[in-house]
Amino acid sequence: MNNAPEEKIIDNWKEFCSFCNEMQGYTSGSTDTWIFRGHRNVCWKLMSSLYREIKERKIDPSKIYEIEKQLLDKFLQEWFPRMGMDSYIRNSLLFQIFSIMQQYGIRTRMLDWTQSWIVAAYFATEEREANDDEKDAAIWCINATQIEKCFRNSCKEYDIRKKYRLDMIKPCLDIMDERNCPVRQICNNKIQCNAIFFKDISSSSADVRMIIQASIFTYCHNPLADHKESITKILADDTYKYCKKIIIPKSSNGIFREELEKRLKSADEILFPCISQKENQGILDSVMSEYQNKK
């Protein structure tokens, strides 16, 4: 029993494949679902891209709910119509729309993961920014099956805070209502969990990236929260067993990239189809700049 994630340094591709195959049950016979997230900087926490963006731009964190609401509104107004997605949003949950925003470069409170450790390794070892050159990479691995089991065993604890949790997301629910989108997620008991898993399985063309990347998401009611804290709270003494952090030394980055290039030729085109980052950056900048200029 241990309430801290297991950390394992892996410096070669063969050991990495063996470790991940064993986790996913290819050699152990387990049917549990593991999900993975790659970080090119081992020091990064499991924080939402929305929080990281606000922190980098030195914006008051208390404004995060206002910013989140504006980003959602602009995305629904400016991006979805161009994608021919009006009918899609009328039949989607808020979390589905958050997941699409996340995949298309708009900051949200969600973290995107993948069921493919190869995809996670791609993101962990992708081209470094200047301040990341001297850092090791990391791949977070969590057992989604066991987290769901642990959550079901402790759901009463989360039900107590139902009103508080719904209040934290109400601004976005209001926007959904204004755009004639349903708010069915209020009836979903899973919303009470501090970290939930959501996989978009819609056949819409907007989900091409999710399908290719085998995407799955963790969601925190508090967008300022470290998802690691939520996950370890749910797993408790089983954290070491079901939450792992693979560390890839910076000296091994090139080795991993060579192996990935063999398996993911034209990776950028495969993993990022039909995307205009420039347009989405404009949406992000227009909202963030308003708050950056406030003293």
HUWOLIN-V836856 format. One record per residue. N is the residue number from 1. RES is the residue in three letters. PHI is phi as a letter, one per 30 degrees, with the letter a starting at -180 (none if undefined). PSI is psi in whole degrees, -180 to 180 (NA if undefined). NEAR is the number of other C-alpha atoms within 12 Angstrom. Layout:
BEGIN
N_RES_PHI_PSI_NEAR, N_RES_PHI_PSI_NEAR
END
This chain:
BEGIN
1_MET_none_130_13, 2_ASN_a_131_17, 3_ASN_c_22_22, 4_ALA_b_144_23, 5_PRO_d_148_28, 6_GLU_d_134_23, 7_GLU_c_131_21, 8_LYS_b_124_24, 9_ILE_d_125_24, 10_ILE_b_122_29, 11_ASP_c_9_24, 12_ASN_b_153_25, 13_TRP_d_-40_25, 14_LYS_d_-46_14, 15_GLU_d_-38_17, 16_PHE_d_-48_29, 17_CYS_d_-43_24, 18_SER_d_-44_18, 19_PHE_d_-45_25, 20_CYS_d_-38_35, 21_ASN_d_-39_24, 22_GLU_d_-42_20, 23_MET_e_-44_31, 24_GLN_d_0_28, 25_GLY_j_5_17, 26_TYR_d_-27_17, 27_THR_c_-20_14, 28_SER_c_-16_14, 29_GLY_i_2_12, 30_SER_d_147_16, 31_THR_c_9_17, 32_ASP_d_150_23, 33_THR_c_122_30, 34_TRP_c_145_37, 35_ILE_b_156_41, 36_PHE_b_150_42, 37_ARG_b_125_46, 38_GLY_c_134_38, 39_HIS_b_128_36, 40_ARG_d_-7_35, 41_ASN_b_117_33, 42_VAL_d_-21_29, 43_CYS_d_-14_20, 44_TRP_d_139_26, 45_LYS_d_170_25, 46_LEU_d_64_40, 47_MET_c_152_32, 48_SER_d_152_35, 49_SER_d_-29_33, 50_LEU_d_-46_40, 51_TYR_d_-43_35, 52_ARG_d_-41_27, 53_GLU_d_-43_32, 54_ILE_d_-41_34, 55_LYS_d_-44_21, 56_GLU_d_-34_14, 57_ARG_d_2_21, 58_LYS_h_46_20, 59_ILE_c_146_25, 60_ASP_e_119_24, 61_PRO_e_-25_25, 62_SER_d_-14_18, 63_LYS_d_3_24, 64_ILE_d_-35_35, 65_TYR_d_-38_28, 66_GLU_d_-44_27, 67_ILE_d_-43_36, 68_GLU_e_-43_43, 69_LYS_d_-43_31, 70_GLN_d_-39_31, 71_LEU_d_-43_38, 72_LEU_d_-46_43, 73_ASP_d_-46_32, 74_LYS_d_-38_29, 75_PHE_d_-42_39, 76_LEU_d_-37_38, 77_GLN_d_-44_23, 78_GLU_c_-34_21, 79_TRP_c_-47_32, 80_PHE_e_-43_26, 81_PRO_e_-38_18, 82_ARG_d_-24_14, 83_MET_d_-3_23, 84_GLY_i_37_16, 85_MET_c_12_23, 86_ASP_e_-44_23, 87_SER_d_-30_17, 88_TYR_d_-47_27, 89_ILE_d_-25_36, 90_ARG_d_-14_23, 91_ASN_b_24_23, 92_SER_c_155_29, 93_LEU_d_161_30, 94_LEU_e_-40_42, 95_PHE_d_-32_42, 96_GLN_d_-42_39, 97_ILE_d_-41_46, 98_PHE_e_-42_43, 99_SER_d_-38_37, 100_ILE_d_-42_46, 101_MET_e_-46_40, 102_GLN_d_-44_38, 103_GLN_d_-27_39, 104_TYR_c_20_34, 105_GLY_j_3_32, 106_ILE_c_134_42, 107_ARG_d_136_39, 108_THR_b_179_45, 109_ARG_d_-3_44, 110_MET_c_154_45, 111_LEU_c_132_46, 112_ASP_c_133_45, 113_TRP_b_180_42, 114_THR_b_150_39, 115_GLN_d_1_34, 116_SER_c_117_31, 117_TRP_d_-20_37, 118_ILE_d_-42_35, 119_VAL_d_-42_38, 120_ALA_d_-40_39, 121_ALA_d_-34_45, 122_TYR_d_-47_41, 123_PHE_d_-33_35, 124_ALA_d_-31_39, 125_THR_c_14_39, 126_GLU_d_171_29, 127_GLU_e_130_20, 128_ARG_d_151_21, 129_GLU_d_166_12, 130_ALA_e_-43_10, 131_ASN_d_1_12, 132_ASP_c_-4_20, 133_ASP_e_-35_19, 134_GLU_c_14_17, 135_LYS_c_146_25, 136_ASP_d_163_31, 137_ALA_c_169_40, 138_ALA_b_149_40, 139_ILE_b_117_44, 140_TRP_d_139_45, 141_CYS_b_125_40, 142_ILE_b_146_45, 143_ASN_d_101_38, 144_ALA_d_-35_35, 145_THR_d_-47_22, 146_GLN_d_-34_28, 147_ILE_d_-41_35, 148_GLU_d_-39_28, 149_LYS_d_-46_21, 150_CYS_d_-38_28, 151_PHE_d_-44_31, 152_ARG_d_-32_21, 153_ASN_d_-16_16, 154_SER_b_19_21, 155_CYS_d_-29_24, 156_LYS_d_-36_16, 157_GLU_d_-39_17, 158_TYR_d_-31_27, 159_ASP_d_-31_21, 160_ILE_e_-32_15, 161_ARG_c_23_18, 162_LYS_e_-50_24, 163_LYS_d_-43_16, 164_TYR_e_-43_17, 165_ARG_d_-38_25, 166_LEU_d_-36_30, 167_ASP_d_-34_18, 168_MET_d_-20_27, 169_ILE_c_1_34, 170_LYS_e_-41_23, 171_PRO_e_-38_25, 172_CYS_d_-35_37, 173_LEU_d_-36_30, 174_ASP_d_-42_22, 175_ILE_d_-42_28, 176_MET_e_-41_34, 177_ASP_d_-42_22, 178_GLU_d_-31_19, 179_ARG_c_16_27, 180_ASN_i_35_21, 181_CYS_c_151_27, 182_PRO_d_160_26, 183_VAL_b_42_30, 184_ARG_d_-21_20, 185_GLN_d_-17_25, 186_ILE_d_-31_21, 187_CYS_d_-4_13, 188_ASN_d_113_18, 189_ASN_e_-27_21, 190_LYS_d_-18_31, 191_ILE_d_-18_34, 192_GLN_d_-17_34, 193_CYS_d_144_38, 194_ASN_d_-28_40, 195_ALA_b_118_38, 196_ILE_c_162_35, 197_PHE_c_139_37, 198_PHE_b_130_36, 199_LYS_b_124_31, 200_ASP_d_118_31, 201_ILE_c_20_21, 202_SER_d_151_22, 203_SER_d_4_12, 204_SER_d_149_23, 205_SER_d_-20_21, 206_ALA_d_-14_34, 207_ASP_c_12_33, 208_VAL_e_-45_25, 209_ARG_d_-38_34, 210_MET_d_-40_37, 211_ILE_d_-47_27, 212_ILE_d_-41_26, 213_GLN_d_0_36, 214_ALA_h_51_29, 215_SER_d_148_36, 216_ILE_a_154_39, 217_PHE_b_149_37, 218_THR_c_144_46, 219_TYR_b_134_41, 220_CYS_c_137_38, 221_HIS_d_-30_35, 222_ASN_c_107_33, 223_PRO_d_-9_37, 224_LEU_c_0_33, 225_ALA_d_151_28, 226_ASP_d_120_28, 227_HIS_d_-26_38, 228_LYS_d_-41_34, 229_GLU_d_-40_24, 230_SER_d_-43_30, 231_ILE_d_-46_40, 232_THR_d_-29_32, 233_LYS_d_-41_27, 234_ILE_d_-43_35, 235_LEU_d_-26_35, 236_ALA_h_-124_26, 237_ASP_d_-10_18, 238_ASP_c_9_25, 239_THR_e_-45_31, 240_TYR_e_-34_23, 241_LYS_d_-34_25, 242_TYR_c_5_38, 243_CYS_b_120_40, 244_LYS_b_152_33, 245_LYS_b_109_39, 246_ILE_d_128_37, 247_ILE_c_124_35, 248_ILE_c_111_37, 249_PRO_e_145_28, 250_LYS_e_-28_29, 251_SER_d_-17_20, 252_SER_c_0_25, 253_ASN_e_-45_33, 254_GLY_d_-38_25, 255_ILE_d_-45_23, 256_PHE_d_-40_34, 257_ARG_d_-40_29, 258_GLU_d_-43_19, 259_GLU_d_-38_22, 260_LEU_d_-37_27, 261_GLU_d_-29_21, 262_LYS_d_-33_14, 263_ARG_c_-25_16, 264_LEU_b_70_22, 265_LYS_d_140_15, 266_SER_h_47_14, 267_ALA_e_-41_21, 268_ASP_d_-41_21, 269_GLU_d_-34_15, 270_ILE_d_-45_21, 271_LEU_d_-20_28, 272_PHE_b_59_24, 273_PRO_d_151_22, 274_CYS_h_52_18, 275_ILE_b_140_27, 276_SER_c_90_18, 277_GLN_d_-32_20, 278_LYS_d_-45_13, 279_GLU_d_-44_19, 280_ASN_d_-33_28, 281_GLN_d_-33_24, 282_GLY_d_-41_20, 283_ILE_d_-46_31, 284_LEU_d_-49_36, 285_ASP_d_-38_26, 286_SER_d_-35_20, 287_VAL_d_-48_32, 288_MET_d_-38_34, 289_SER_d_-32_20, 290_GLU_d_-38_21, 291_TYR_d_-28_26, 292_GLN_d_-32_21, 293_ASN_d_-9_14, 294_LYS_d_134_12, 295_LYS_d_NA_9
END
